Amino acid sequence: MISSVRADAFLERPSTGGGLTARKAVMRDIPPILALINGYAAQGIMLPRTEFEMSEAIRDFTVVERAGEFLGCGALHFYSPTVAEIRSLAAREKTHGAGRRLVEALLAEAQIYELDAVFAFTYVVEFFKKTGFHVVERGVLPLKAWKDCLRCPKFHACDETAMLRILRPEHWCEGSQSQSWPTEADSYIQLPTPQLR
């Protein structure tokens, strides 16, 4: 879920000169990451995280700073050998350019791992379009990618948009994206379906 990046997080003010640094998160980053994510979760725009969940997932996270000050975070979460999700993307208010710097760092990491594509669920469609993503139907994405959705209060009325950034077009065929996803039945979340009588 990538709900808390504001439109101004994409812009850098000329007067600041940038100065944004992205780095992989370490354990000491857990408290500020939790404070940021859970602050947005309290507003209903992100899913809450626990210290235990963050400890398990800290290797997925990248943080952005300016002069050592924590400004935001985001994670690159792998779903297959070829596809990952950018998620838990959050920037403090009035941190111009932090969201863009995070996405750039996560895309660079995806390139290092030679991923074919990266996707995201978001409310800030225009922000992601500016970083090369395009809107896709949810059905293009594997159900496994929706595992966090099962605990979301908006599960049955989701208003986020699915977006995709193709990194290696030579390995990605638009007509057959499903070939990139795992095919074993147990690799997908079984969504509850109503019983017809």
C-alpha positions in Angstrom: 0.0 0.0 0.0 1.5 3.3 -1.1 -1.0 5.8 0.2 1.0 8.4 2.0 3.2 9.9 -0.7 1.9 13.4 -1.4 2.2 15.1 -4.8 4.8 17.5 -3.4 7.0 14.6 -2.4 7.9 14.2 -6.1 9.2 17.8 -6.4 12.5 19.1 -5.2 12.7 22.8 -4.4 15.6 24.5 -6.1 16.5 26.4 -2.9 17.1 23.1 -1.0 19.6 21.8 -3.6 18.3 18.3 -3.0 20.7 16.8 -0.5 18.5 13.7 -0.2 20.3 10.5 0.5 18.8 7.0 0.1 20.2 4.0 2.0 19.2 0.5 3.0 17.4 0.5 6.4 19.0 -0.9 9.5 17.4 -2.0 12.8 17.7 1.4 14.4 15.4 2.7 11.7 12.5 0.6 12.9 11.1 3.2 15.4 10.9 6.1 12.9 9.6 3.8 10.2 6.9 2.5 12.5 6.0 6.1 13.7 5.6 7.3 10.1 3.7 4.3 8.8 1.4 3.9 11.8 0.7 7.7 11.8 -0.6 7.3 8.3 -2.4 4.1 9.3 -4.3 6.1 12.0 -5.6 8.2 9.2 -6.8 5.2 7.3 -4.4 5.5 4.4 -1.9 2.8 5.1 -1.9 -0.6 6.9 -0.4 -0.6 10.4 2.8 -2.4 11.0 4.2 -4.0 14.2 7.7 -4.1 15.5 7.8 -7.8 14.8 6.7 -7.3 11.2 9.3 -4.6 10.7 12.0 -6.7 12.2 11.2 -9.5 9.7 11.0 -7.1 6.8 13.7 -4.6 7.5 15.9 -5.9 4.7 13.2 -4.9 2.2 13.3 -1.3 3.3 15.2 1.8 2.1 15.1 5.1 3.9 15.7 8.6 2.7 17.4 11.3 4.7 18.6 14.8 4.5 21.6 15.7 6.6 21.0 12.6 8.7 17.3 13.5 9.3 14.8 10.6 8.6 12.3 11.8 5.9 10.7 8.6 4.6 10.8 4.9 3.8 9.8 2.4 1.2 10.1 -1.3 0.6 10.9 -3.6 -2.3 9.1 -6.9 -1.6 9.8 -9.8 -3.9 6.9 -12.1 -5.2 8.8 -14.2 -7.8 12.3 -14.3 -9.3 11.1 -11.7 -11.8 8.6 -9.4 -10.1 8.5 -7.3 -6.9 6.2 -4.7 -5.3 7.1 -1.2 -4.1 5.1 -0.9 -0.8 5.0 0.9 2.5 6.1 4.0 0.7 5.7 7.0 3.1 7.3 10.4 3.3 7.0 13.0 6.0 4.8 16.0 5.1 6.6 18.8 3.3 9.6 16.7 2.3 9.8 17.7 -1.3 11.5 15.1 -3.5 11.7 12.4 -0.8 9.1 10.1 -2.5 10.8 10.4 -5.8 14.2 9.7 -4.3 12.8 6.6 -2.6 11.2 5.2 -5.8 14.4 5.8 -7.7 16.4 3.9 -5.1 13.9 1.0 -5.1 13.9 0.8 -8.9 17.7 0.8 -8.9 17.6 -2.1 -6.4 15.1 -3.9 -8.7 17.5 -3.5 -11.6 20.4 -4.9 -9.5 18.3 -8.0 -8.9 17.5 -8.1 -12.7 13.7 -8.0 -12.1 11.5 -7.8 -15.2 8.8 -5.6 -13.6 7.8 -3.8 -10.4 4.2 -3.1 -9.4 2.5 -1.0 -6.8 -1.0 -0.3 -5.3 -1.5 3.4 -4.8 -3.7 6.4 -4.4 -1.2 8.7 -6.1 -1.4 7.6 -9.7 0.1 10.8 -11.2 3.2 10.5 -8.9 3.8 6.9 -10.2 3.2 7.9 -13.8 6.0 10.5 -13.5 8.4 7.6 -12.5 7.5 5.4 -15.5 4.6 3.3 -14.1 1.3 2.7 -16.0 -2.1 1.7 -14.7 -3.0 -2.0 -15.1 -6.0 -4.1 -14.3 -5.7 -5.8 -10.9 -6.2 -9.2 -12.6 -2.7 -8.8 -14.2 -1.2 -9.1 -10.7 -0.9 -12.4 -8.8 -3.4 -13.0 -6.0 -0.4 -13.5 -3.7 0.3 -9.8 -4.1 -3.0 -9.1 -2.3 -2.1 -11.0 0.9 -1.9 -7.8 2.9 -5.3 -6.8 1.5 -6.9 -9.5 3.5 -6.4 -7.6 6.7 -7.3 -4.2 5.2 -10.7 -2.7 6.3 -11.2 -1.6 2.6 -10.7 -5.2 1.4 -14.2 -5.5 -0.2 -14.2 -1.9 -1.5 -10.6 -1.2 -2.4 -10.0 2.2 -4.0 -6.3 1.9 -4.8 -5.0 1.7 -8.3 -2.7 -1.1 -9.5 0.4 0.2 -11.4 3.2 -1.5 -13.2 6.7 -0.5 -14.3 8.3 -2.8 -16.8 12.1 -2.9 -16.3 13.2 -5.4 -18.9 10.8 -5.2 -21.9 12.7 -7.9 -23.7 11.6 -10.4 -21.1 8.1 -9.0 -20.7 5.3 -9.8 -23.1 2.2 -7.6 -22.4 -0.1 -10.2 -23.8 1.1 -12.9 -21.4 2.1 -11.4 -18.1 0.6 -14.3 -16.3 3.6 -16.4 -17.5 5.8 -14.3 -15.2 3.9 -15.3 -12.1 4.2 -18.5 -10.1 1.8 -21.1 -11.4 1.6 -23.5 -8.5 -1.9 -23.4 -6.9 -0.5 -23.0 -3.4 1.5 -19.9 -4.4 -1.7 -17.9 -4.6 -4.0 -16.7 -1.8 -7.4 -18.3 -1.9 -9.8 -15.5 -1.6 -13.1 -16.3 0.1 -16.0 -16.8 -2.4 -19.7 -16.9 -1.5 -21.4 -20.3 -1.7 -24.2 -20.4 -4.1 -27.2 -22.4 -3.1 
